[in-house]
């Protein structure tokens, strides 16, 4: 997961203060250093397409397919929903998309044109659960994908993807001497980190990425 340098906003500093009341999380924070949430600054459509592309494949494979997908539409930073709908499924599969992901992305494009996909602006009027309810009605978008959108595209502060494999592995190494927890166990424990569980998630991911645990 991406790391962002902290701007030391009052909210960020308060989040660090809350997390550091947990001694083991404090050790992780001291080892990782300062990180913070900053929005990716892309549309919901682009974020959702990226999420679908990335599902169940390695980070490097996802990056390759994303680049091929974008390059298929020259002179565009990212294709519009209409661009995607105007592309044949056969051409989309040529960039490396599976049949299922091709269908999901074209379905997403149609939903966006129909006004069903929330915009960044409309999300400001919705709470986390409302956004999750909306996004998970889109084919190809499950709870995990919706949570990633909330953390990385909307910078919501209190999201905890308890079923994420990286979260489970890091939590087990830090709190359970390497034993693998259940999602329920991590979710129950995450109450200690409210209302800054997104920041806690970033620290758990980075503890793995940097080989700290």
N, C-alpha and C positions, 0 to 999 in steps of 0.2 A: 504494500500500500504506500501511497505517496506521503512524504513528510513535508511539512511546511514550517518555515521559521516563524516563531512567535512574534507578534507585535506587542506583546505584554499589555493587552487591553485589560480593563478591570475584570471583565468576565473571564478571560483566560487566567488571570492571576488568582481569581477566586476558585476556578476549577482546579488549578494546581494545589491550592491550599486544601481543598476538600480531599483530593486524591492522596495527598501526602499524610493524611491522618491514618492511612493504611500503611503499616511499616514496610510490607513487601512491595507495594506499589511505589512507595517513596524510594526504595532502592532502585527500582526500574527507572523511575524518573531521573534520579541522579546519574544513572549509567547512560541513558539515552540522550539526555539533555532536553532543551526546550523544543517542543513542537506545538503546533496549533492548527486549528481548522481554518482553511481559507477556501471559499467556493471555487470550483473549476471555471466558472464563468461561461458555461456553454448552455445551449437550450435544453429543455427537457427531452425533446425529440432526439437530439444528438446523444445525450447522456443515456437514454434508454436503448438506443441502437448499440452504443458501445457496450452496455451491460449485456445485451443479448449475444453479441459477438463473443464476449469474453467467457461465457458460461461453459464450464466443464472442459476447458482447454488451458494449456499453459499460458503464462503471461507473454512469452515470446511469440507463440503461435497466434495469440489474440492480436498482438501488435502488428504482425505481418498481415493478417487478414484485414485489420482496420485500415492499414496503409493502402492495400490493394483496393479496398472498397472506396475510399476517398479518391484515389487516383483514377478510378473508373469515371469520375465526373470532373474532367479538367476545367480549370479556371474557377473552381468552386472550393471554398475552404471546407465545406461540408454540404452534401446534397440535401435538398429540401424534400419534404414528404412527397411532393408531386414528382420530383426527379425519380424517387425510388419507385413510385407506382408506375412510372413510364418505362421502367426497366423490366425486361423479361426475367422470369425466374431462372431461366437457363444462364443468362448473363450474370446474375447475382451469384449463382453457384460457381461460376468460373473464378470468382475472387477467393473462393475457399469456404463459402457458407454451406452448411448442410441444408438439406431439403427443409427440415423443421425450422431452422433459423431464418431461411429465406422467407418462409411463410409468416413467421413471427414479425419480421421487419416490415414486410409489405402490409401486414395487418396493422402494425403500429402506425405506418404512414397513413393508412386510411382512417384510423381512429384520430390521428392528429388533425387531418383535414376536416373531419366531422366535428371537431371541437371537444372530443372526449378526453384527450391528453391535457392535463393541467399545465398552464404556463408558469414560468417563474413568478410572475406577478400574482397569479391567482393562488399560488401556494402560500403566499404571505397571509392569506385569509383563512388558511386551513391548519388544523393541528396535525400532529404526526400520524395519528391513527386514521384520520380522514384521508390523508395523502396515501397511506399504505392501502386503505380500502379501494381507492380509485386506481392506483397503479396495478394492484394484483388482479384487477378485472381484465387487464390486457393480457392476451395470450403471450406466453413466453416470459412474463414478469411474475416471479414469486416473491415471497417475503424477503429473502436475502437480497434480491436485486433491488427491491423497493428500499430496503434499509441502506444499501450502498448509495442510492440516489439521495436519501435524506442526509447522510453523513457528508458525502463528497460534493454533491451538487447544490444542496440547500443549507449545508452547515448547521444542521439541527444539533443541539448540544447533548441531547440525552437519548441517543440511540445505541442499543447494545445487540449486535447480531450474534446471539448465543449459540447458534448452530454452525457458525463459520469455523472451518477446520483450523485455521490459524489461531483464532481466539481460543478454541478448545485446547490446542496443543500448548500454547503459551501459558494458559491458565494452569494446566496440569503440571508443567515444568516449574512454575513459580510457586504454586500453592499446594500441590499434591505430590511432590517428589517424583514427578514424571508420570504419574498415573493419569489416564485419560478420563476427564470428567464427562458427565452427561450435559447436554444443553441446559437442562433444568437446574443442575447444580450451579453452573456458571451464571445463569439468569438470577437465581436466588441470591448469590453472593454479590452480584452487581448492584444490589440495592445500596451497598455501602458507598457506591460512587455516584449516586444520584445527586444532583441533576446534570452530571458531567460525564455520562457514560460513553459518549462519543470520543471524548479525549482519552478516557481509559482504554477504549478499543484501539486507538492509535498507538498508545504506549505498548499494549500487548502485541500488536502486529510488529512494531519496531523492535521489540525485544527479540523476536525471532529473526527479523531481517538483518539485524546487526550481530547476531550470534551471542547475545548477552545471556540467554538462558540455555 
